[in-house]
Amino acid sequence: MASFLTKRLILMIVTMLCASFVVFAVSEFTPGSVARRTLGPYATQQQVDLLAERMHANDPLLERYGRWLGVLVGERPDPLEDPANGLNFSDPRGAQYFGNFGYSTLYKLPVNDVLWKRLGHTAILAGIAFALIVPLSMLFGILSGLKEGGMLDRVLSVVCITFTSVPEFASGVFLVTLFVIVWPLFPGTSPLDNSEGGHWSITSQMVLPVAVLVLYDFGYVARMIRVSMIGVMEKPFIRTAILKGLTPCQVVLGHALRNAMIAPFTVLLLQLNFLIGGVVVTEMVFAYPGFGRMLLDASMFGDIATLEAATLVTVFVAVVTQFLGDLGYMLLNPRIRVR
């Protein structure tokens, strides 16, 4: 186990370093210089050239990446916060600390002040949706797998395929039409602010965005569990358990379920990547102040510092969920031995 954790940790660090270099390189080759994007479109060319000289923006790519990485890990201060530049950028944490993503030109704040707040909002939305997706997908998948080819299996399969086939913006508009216009039971927007959301509570503002994510995502996972459950129920050890006189509930919960969840477990964890970084459409439909909406706004505005930070966070979530998936797969499948 210790060897497995060490290897995976080293692989995670290498993956994050490679991802950070790719993100930095891509942002450096986007149209417009770093100095111009920092100062804005109304700065004079003389101001842009002066800032580019002070930031050493014309140095080779690897040198600039090394300095950027040094700022990120807290080995050197952020040059943009140098008072000599006249940018008036200030971070309450200081100019030098671990995790310094720089200054957001869109929000006029340090990236950390925007990033973690928006990520927290999306984490709440994703956590509630995930807590509903898991039991629903397991229920639908197990029932379909136990009644393969029957009426219940066909009905549940049609429901899962239908919900998964409907894109988020379509289901969002449908739910808004139904529960906001026809039956005004919930608000049409989710600003997470009672002053902006009127008399609606924060809980009521979360209902429709969560419903869109659950309807779109649970059907895919349920289909994966169904296929796995069908395969497990055909195994000889299941027939042996039935011949021993065990009840159907004992067979499913004691023998079939654990084996059937080995493959879908990884699929379930991969849904976290979607729920963190892939909810842009849902957040835009309901004006939800989350991570995906921040990512879209930053890309439209050309806020490179925020884009770099958001991309690295997304990669980190993907790497961690993959690690947890491998660990869970190993624990669920006793035939795997880590040497």
Protein Blocks (a to p, Z undefined) as FASTA:
>chain_A
ZZmmmmmmmmmmmmmmmmmmmmmmmmmmpgcifklmmnopkbcfklmmmmmmmnopmbcf
klmmmmmmmmmnopaccfklpmklonopacfkbjbdghiabjafklopafklmmmmmmmm
mmmmmmmmmmmmmmmmmmmmmmmmmmgoiaklmmmmmmmmmmmmpcfklmmmmmmmmmmm
mmccbcfbdehpaklnomacfklmmmmmmmmmmmmmmmmmmmmmmmmmmmmmmpmklmmm
mmnopafklmmmmmmmmmmmmmmmmmmmmmmmmmmmmmmmmmmmnopacfklmmmmmmmn
opaklmmmmmmmmmmmmmmmmmmmmmmmmmmmmmbccZZ
